[in-house]
Amino acid sequence: MARGGLEPTAELLDYLHRYGARTDPVLDRVRAETAERPDAEMQIAADQGALMELLVRLIGASNALEVGTFTGYSAICIARGLADGGRLTCLELSEEFAAIARRNIDDAGVGDRVEIRTGPARESLEAIPTTPAFDFAFIDADKTGYPDYYELVLARMRPGGLVLLDNMLQGGRIVSPDTESTRVIDALNRRIHDDDRVDMAMTIGSDGLTFVRVR
């Protein structure tokens, strides 16, 4: 089979849904409620959430950062993976999304580990001291802001810290960028590929998920 040739059939996606991640009633509710929204495409899949929780556990992260929280699914997964006493700082532009996320995070039993800061992500990041503080970061916000977020987050990561960037393949449109967002992401993909400050790998799953380890 050619690389990347796996066809995501309905049967295969159903199999992945059944066996690709362990969920619970809270995560199932968050996913179901979010699916009813007109902007539901911003929600990460259950298998991606499970992968992020596992990664956070594997690296022993105690201080995590999320840029773009939406309804809170990814934040719950990250928070559950944190070491004892760990903290997650979520940056969310929308007051509406922040309120929904707050309720969902509290219902998941991890509210004491999570702080949600509302407002433009760039301003929120600039307000965080430029010292190596975070072990893990997840960037999943407005795509045109990614280049700024990447640099601002990188400056605040500890050596060995892991940054995940979502939607780096733009639904396949990345090979022929024809919108501002795809052109911005294409340029960032090329920058990360050549960035000697980090180790990196991009996967085809989750619409292109890039892993960046700070050297």
N, C-alpha and C positions, 0 to 999 in steps of 0.2 A: 504493500500500500504506500502511495506517495505521502511524503511528509505533509501533514495538515489535511490529509484526504478523508478524515473521518467525517461522515455525513451526520449532522445532528438531527436525526429522525425523531418523530414524536415518541416512538418506542424507546429509543436510546435516552432521550431526555426524561422520560417517565422512569426509566431504570435509575438514572442519575438522581432524580428526585427522591426515589425510594431508598437508595443505598449509598448515595454520595455524601451525605451529611447527617449528623444526629441533631435533631431539633427538639423543641419542647412546645407546650401549648402557647407560651408567650411569643416565641419566635414565629410559630405558625400563624398566630393572630396578627402580628405585625405585618407579616408577608401578605396575608389575605386582605387585610384592610388597605394596605398600600396598593395592592393590585387593582383596587376599585378606583383609584385616582387617575385623572387624565395624564399625570406626569409619572406614572408608575414605572416607566422605563429607567428612571434614575435609581431604582432599588437594586441592590446587588442580589445575586442568586444565593440560595442556601449553601451550595457547595463552596462558593467564594467566601462566605462568612465563616464556614467551618475551617477553611484553609487559613484564613487570617487568625482565627483563634488559636489554631495549632502553631502557627509561626510565632505568635506572641509568646506562647508557652515555651517553644523551643529555644528562643533567644533569652528567655528569662526577663522579659521587659517589665520594668516597674514604672516607667514614665512614658506615656504615649500621647500622640497628637493626632487629631483627625481634622482635615480641612474639607468641610462639606459633610453634614450629618444627616440631612433629609429627615426621615421618620425614625431613625435610631437603630435600625437593624445592625448595621456594621459596628456601631458604637457598642452595642450589647456584646457582640462577638469579641471585639477587642478587649473590652473591660473584663469579660469572663476569663480571658487568657492571661491577665496580668498577675504578676507575683503578689504575694501577700503585702498589703499596704500600698499597692500600686495605684497610680492616678492616670486618668485619661482627660485631656483637655480637648473639647470639641469646639470648632469654629463654624458657626452657621449664620448665613446672611439673614434668613427669613425668621421673623418672630413666630410666625405660624408653625413652621417646621420645628423650630426649637421647642415650642410648647408640646407638640405631638411627641417629639423625641424624648423630652423630659418625662412624660407620662409612661412611655414604653420602657425607657431605661429603668425607671423606678419599679415598674411592674415586674421587670426581669430580676430584681433584687440586687442591682449593681449601682443604684443611685448614689451611694456614698463614695463611689470611686470616680464619678464623672462630673466634670464641670462643663457647662455649655456657655460659651461666650457668643453673643450675637453682634452682627455688624459685618462690614466688608472684611473679607479674610486677610487682604493685604494689610489693612490697618491693625487688625488683631495680631497678626504675626509680627509686625514691626514693633508692637507694644511689648512683646516677649523679649527679654534680654538676650543678646547674641552670645550666649555661652552654651557649651555642649551640655545639653540637659536631657534630650529625648533619646530613648532606645528604639522606638518604633513610631512610624508616622504613615498615615494613609491619606492620599490626596485624591479627592473625588468631588470636585466642585466645577465651577464654570471653566470651560476648557481654554478660553483665551487668557485666563489668569494663570494657567499652569506654569509658564516660564518664571514668573515672579514668585509663585508659591514654591517652586522647586528650589530656587536660590535661597529664599528666606527660610525654608525648612532645613535645607542642608546646613546652613550656618548655625543651626540650633541642635544638630544631632551629635551624639557622642560617637567617637570612633568605634566602628563595628556596628553602629545602629543601622536599622533596616527601614527603608522608605518604599512604600508601594504606591504606584500611580495607576489609576484605572482609566479604561477607555482609550488606550493608546493606539488602537487600530481603527477606531472610528467606524465601526460597522463595515470594515473593508474599504472604506472610501479613502483611506490613508495613501493608497498606491496612486491615486489620481486626485490630489487635494483640489477641491473646487469651491471651498467655503473658507471663511476666515478661521473658524475653529480647526478645520482639518489642516490648513496650512500652518497654523501655530503649533499644533501637535506634531506634525511632520518635522518641523524645524527643531522642536524639543527632542524628539526621538534621535535625530542626528547629533544634537548636542550631547545628550546623555551617552550615546554610543562612543563618543570621542572624549568623554570627561575623565581625565586621569585621577580625579579625586575619589572616584567610586569604582566598585565592581558592579556589573549590571547584567541582567538577563531579561528578555521579554518573552512572554508566553502568548500563545494564540487564544487561550481560554479567557473568559470574562471580557470579551471585546478588546483583548490586548491588555495584559497586566504586566507592568514593568517592575522588576525587583532591583533596588539600588542599595548596595551596602557601602557605607561610608568607610573609607580607608583611614 
